[in-house]
Amino acid sequence: MMKAAQDQQFKAVVAYSLDRISRESIFSALIEESGRLGIDFVSLQETLETSILMGGIMMYIASVFSQLE
């Protein structure tokens, strides 16, 4: 996925919920790299606006709780 992201093959990553993508500690690195490449992250279950700072912060907090589950 990250190779395709670097090649600008898509503009967004869509997941049903954060716990489907954040089972490991690499979640923050994935989100940071995606943001650097201009790729949005969309969670269908959590309604977070990741294009603004507070939405990004809330996504990180929610991902921590998802990892605990």
N, C-alpha and C positions, 0 to 999 in steps of 0.2 A: 504494500500500500504506500509506504513512504517513497519508494522509487517512482511510482506513478504520480505521487504528489509533487515530487521534485521535477518531474517532466510536465507538470501543469495539465495532467489528464483529467482532473476533476476540480470542482470548486468548493465542495462541501463533503463532510463525512456525516452520515445520518445513522444513528443507533436508536434502538428501541428505548434503552435507558442507560444511564452511566455505568451501572454494574455489569453491562454486557461488554464494555470496553476497558474498564478500569480495574481489572482484577489483579494487576501487578503495579509495582511502584513506578513503572515507566510512563504512566498516564500524563504526568505534568510535562515530561519531555516531549511526548507526542503532541500535546496541545500547544506547547510553545513553538515547536517546529512547524506545526500546521499553521499557526498564526503568522509566523515569519513568512511563510509561503503564500499567505493570503487565502488560506482555506478555512472555511467556517466549520464549526462543530455543532451539530444539531442533535438534541436528545428529544425523542417524541414524548417520553413520560415526564421529564422535568422541563418546565417551561422557563428556560434561562436565556436571556438576551446576551449572547457572548460577544456582541460587537461593542458593548460598553464595559468599562472597568468593573463595575459592581457585579455584572452578570458573570464575568470571568472569575471573579473571586468566589462567588457563590457556587460556580461549577466545581472549583477546586475543593471547597468545603463538602459539597455533596459527594464528590468522588471519594473522599476520605471515609465517609460513612458507608458508601457502597463497598469499599474494600473491607470494612469491618464485618459486613454481612457475609 
